[in-house]
């Protein structure tokens, strides 16, 4: 990544260096970095022609498809706030998201459009929908085929060369809104800035660097390293999928192998076929891979990293990974939508600290506070509420000033998580 990158537009431009390297793999479709760039820029110009201005919301309602990253960056390059909605929501839930956002444009696949179509009359701000893979779609003045704008993925390399629209970004401008269900009431829209994205990318390499230093190995030359191959089964509308997989993969020139939904047998086939180096998601995914590999003849030798988070993981999982994948490094982290995905990460030391979620990134802070008064910082080895501060913490919640004030206090995010602190590491409360 360009060391001067301060926003996701800079990240997009830096990825141009990867050119004809494969970026997205979906079933038999293979899209290079250059083809992805051309499609995203073409879509961005169309959105500007349709009147999208800086700060407008462009909703993305789609399963994991190559068009998803194009829709995200098409919106961002147009100056809009990209707003992924849960691709499995019902029509009524999607109606809430579209109206709460005041989205002007929706970019959706055929299944998503089928859900929202009966609700369009209740979305007064929505001016246009672009539908991909909608064979037989009836095109109307405000309902268009996305393929009419960018074509099928196989045609993306032939799109015209053009610079992105002339939109300037400040690091603290809103880049995306991700909905988090919370524990009660309507989902809240977490507002992520360009700084949130770029800060998380910069932090992602830290576990690998710690592994190298602890091993006493020389720092590798990035130019000589083979591209990473990431298997992604987490939906792109989830912070871990969007930032932890897509955006971080883009920043490092990775090949991103996409799954529409998790299936362990299909995942094993893809790991073998694509020589996947990094996989994971939630602990259940890691468990299933371990159990499947133990009785499968599939070749998992390319796997270097098995990362997971989002739920507590039994320490036994670390040891199982070591037995079944002795060549792979297990990893775990802690984060949430409000911290733009991962905030604390553990690398190879996870094998000896299996109850840990790892140290916080150097530019950020975590405190364990008394959950009653929200002020008293508790001593080491105490269980309390986790508070977080740093450049990954969101700007606030969309159109919810009271929820923002309750959650972000003097720059600190009240996470609502109970955790145990000890020797600079974040540990599970159990």
N, C-alpha and C positions, 0 to 999 in steps of 0.2 A: 504494500500500500504506500502511496505517496506520503512521506512523513509530514508534508505540509497540509494534508487533507484535514479540513475542518467541517465539512458537511458531506452529505451523501452524494451530492453532485460531483464533488472532487473525487470521491471513491469511484463513481461511474467512469469518469474520465481516466483515472489511473488504470482501470481494468482494460482499457483499450490496448495496453501493452501485450495482453495475452492473445489477441488476434484470432488466429485459426485454431487455437487450442479448444478442445471440447469443453463446454460449460454445463449444459443441461442434457440429461439422458432420461427419456421417458419411453418405456416399452421399446419400440424400434426407432424412435425419433432421437436424433442427435443434433444438438444445436451448438454452434461455436460461440465464443465470446463476441466475435464480430457480428454474427447474425443476430444475436440477442441485442446488441447495441443498436443495430440498424432498425430492428422492430420497435424497440423502446423509443428511439428518437422519432420515428415516423408517427407512432401513436401520440407522443407528446405534442407534435405539431398539429395533429388533428384535434386534440383536446383544446389547444389554444384557439384554433379556428372556430371551435364550437363555443367559444366565450369563456373557457375556464381561465380564471385569474388566480394570482397568488393568494393562498389561504382558502380557496374553495375546497370542498371535500369531494373526493372521488372514491366511491365505494367499490370494493372488490369482493365478489361473491362467487367463489370458485373452489373446486377441489384442486389438489396438487397437479397442475398441468404446466407445460412450458409457457403458456400464455400468462400464468400468474405472475412470475417475475417481470415479464414485459409490462403487464398492467400496472404493477407497483411502480416501476421506474418510469413508465410513461407518465403517470400521475405526478411523481416527484419532479421530473424534469420540466413539466408544464408549470410548476410552482404550486401545485395543489397539495393538500394534505391527504396522503394515501390512507384509506380507511378500510382495512380488511374486516369483513364480517364473517362470523362463524358459518362455514359452508354447510353445516349440518342443522342449522337453525330452521325452525318452521317458518312458513310464510308470515305469520303474525309476528314472530320474533324479528324477522328481517325487516318488516314494516317499522317496528319500533326503532331498529338501528338506523334505517334510512331517514326517518323523520327526526330522530334525536340529533343526528348529524347535520340535518339539512343538506344532505348530499345532492349535488347537481347532476352527477353522472354516476351510473352504475355499470361496471364491467363484470360480466357474469358468464358462467357456462350454461349449457342448456338446462341442466337440472336446477340450478339456482334460479334461472329465469322462470321456469315453470312454477316455482314456489312464490316468487314475488309478483308475477303477472296479475293475479287476482287482487293484489293490494296496491297497484300502481296509482289508482285514483285517490288513495289515501296518503300519497306522498307528494304534496304540492310543490316541493322544491326540486324534485327530480325532473330534469329536462330531457334526458336521453339515456338509453341503455344500449350498450354494445354486448352482443351475445356471441360467444365462441362455441364452435362444435355443435351448432344448432341446426343440423340438417333438417330441411323442410321449414325453417323459420319463415314466418310471414313478415317481410320487411315493411315497416310503417315509417312515417316521417320521424318519429322519435325512438324507433326501435330498429337498430341496425346490426348487421353482421360484422363482427370484429374482423373476419377474414376479408371483408371488402376494404378494410383499411390497411391491414398488414399482410394479408394472405395466410396460407398455411405455413407451419414451421419450415417445411422444405423449401419454401420460396423466400424466406427471410434474407438469405445471402444476396438475393437479386434486388432488394429494396434500394432506393437511391441513397447515395451518400449525402449527409447533411449534418451541420452542427446542431446541438440541442438548442431549443429556444433560448433567447437571451434573458434568463431569469437569474437574479442575484440572490444568494442565500446568506443569512447570518447564522452562526452556530446555534443560536437559541431560537431560531424560527421553528415553528411546528413542522414536523416531517410526516408523522403518522399518528393515527389514533387506533389503539388496540382495546377491544372490549374485554373486561374481566368480570367474571360472574359475581365475585365476592361471596358473602355468606347469606345475604338477604336482599330483597328488593330487586329492582331492575339492574341489568348490567351497567357498569360504569365505563366510560370511555377514557382510557389512560392516554394522555397527550405526550408523545415522545418527540423530542427535538433532534435536530441533526447532531448536536453534541452528544446526546444519549447514544446514538448509533455508533459514532466514531470512537467514543470512549470505550465502548464495549469491545469493539474490534481490537483496539490497542491492548486491551487486557487479556484477550483470548490466548495470546502466545505465551503468557507467563508460566503456566504449568509445564509446558514443553521446555522452556528455558531453565526452569528449576531442575527438571530431570537431567538436562545436559550438564548443568553445573555440579549436581550431586554425583554424577557419574565421572566427573573429572575429564569429560570429553571436550575437545575444542569446539568453538561455536561454528556451526556449518555456514557455508556460503549459500545464501538463498538461491543464487543463480544456478547452483549445481543440484539442488534438491528436486526430485521428481514431484510432479503435481500430486497433491492429496486427492483422494477419491472418497467423497462423503456419501453415505447412504442416508437418505432422509425419508422417514415415514411419519414424522410429526407434521401436522398441517401447517402450511405457511401462515395461516391467520393467527397462529400461536407465536408468542414472543420467541420461544426457543427455536421454532422452525424458521421464522423470518430472520431473526438476528443471528442466532447460534449456528444456523446451517446456511441459509441463502446468502445473507449479507457478508458474513465472515468468509464463506466459501468464495464469494465474488472478490473479496479483498486479497485473497491469497492465490487466486488462479486455480482453484480446485475444480474438479469435475463433480457435479452434484447429480447423483443418481436418485431419481424421484420415485416414490411409491404413493399411489393414491390413498391407500390405507394399509395398515400393518398386517402382514401375513408372514409367519416365520419361515415357511417353506419357500415362498417367493423371495424373501430377504436372503436366505442362504444361497439360492440360485444366483441372485444379483451379486452377492459378495464374491462368489466364485467367478462369474462371467466378467464382471467389471473390475476385478482385483481391488475391491473396496479396502481402503486403509482405515476408515473411521466410521463407526456405527454407534447407535444407541438411541436414547430417548428417555423414557421413564424406566424405573427398575424392572417392571414386568417385561419389557422388551429385552433387556439384558438377560433376565432369567430364562426366557424362552429360547434365546439364541444359544445360551450355554447348554440347556437341556437338549436342544435339537442337534447341536454339534457333537454332543457326546455319543449319539447313536446314528449320525449321518456320515455318509462317505463324501460329502461335499468338501471342497478345498477352501479352508479358512486361513490359509497361511499368509495372505496379504494383510490381514487385519492387524493394525498396530495400536489402535485405541478403541476402547469400549467405554463411552461416557454416558452418564445418566444423571437425572435429577428430577425435581418436581414432586417427589414423594420420598418418605423414609425408605432406606434400603438396609436390609439385614447385613451385618458384618460378614455373614457366611457367603454372601454373593461375591465379595472380593476374593475370597479363597477359591471359590468355584471357578472364577474367571482365570485365576492363576493356574489351576489344574488343567482346564480345558483349552485355554488359549495362552500358553506359556510365553508366546512371542508378543502378546498384546498387553498394553498398559491399561489397567482399569482407571477410571476417573469419575469424580462426582463433583457436584457443585450445588450452590444454593443461589436462588434468585427468584424473581417474580416479574410479572408484567410491569409493575411499578418501578423496577430497577432495570428495565430494558434487558431482561433475561439474566444471565449469570452475573453474580456480584462477588461470590467467593468460590474458589476452585481449588481442588486438590489434585495433584499429579501422581507420580509413581509412589510417593510417600503414603498414598492411600492404602497400600498393602500392609503398612504397619500402624496406620491410624484409621482403622475401618469404621469408626464411629464419627469421623470428622467430615465436614463439608469443605475443609480447607481454609487457608488464610484469605482475608479480603485483599482485593487489589490495592497496590500501594497508594493510589490517589484517592482512595475512599476510606470510609470509617464505618465500623459497626460498634454498637454499644448494647449491653444487656441491662435493661432498666426495670425497676419495680413496675409491674403492670398496673398497680393501683394508683400511684401518684404520677407516673410517667416522667419522673424527674431523677429519682435516685438511681445512680449507676451502681449496679450490684458487683460484688467481688467475684474473682475467678471461681469457677466451678459452681456458680449459682444458676438457677433456672429463672428466666424472666422474659419480658417482651423484647424482641429484637428491634432496634432502631438503626436506620441506615442513612448515611449522608455521602454524597459524592456526585460526580458528573453523570452517572448513569441514572440517577433518580429523576423520575418524570417531572414535567412542568406542573401537572395537576390533572384534574378530571374535567372532561369536556362539559361545559354548561352545568357545572355542579360546584359552585364556589364554597358551599358549606362542607361538602364532602372533601374538597381540597384542603380547606382550613383544618378539618379534623384529622386528616391523614398526614399533612406536611406541616410540621411545627418548627419554626425557626430554622428551616432548611433540612430538618431531620424527618425522614419518613417513618411513621409508625407502621410496622409491617403487620402487626397482629399475630406474628409467629412467636411461639415459645421456644427458646433455645438455651443451651448451656454453653458458657464460655470457658475457655481454659487454654493458657499458654499461647495466646494469639490466634487460636483456631476456633472455628465455629463448629459446635458439635450438636448432635441430635439431643433433644430434651429427654428422650426415653432412656 
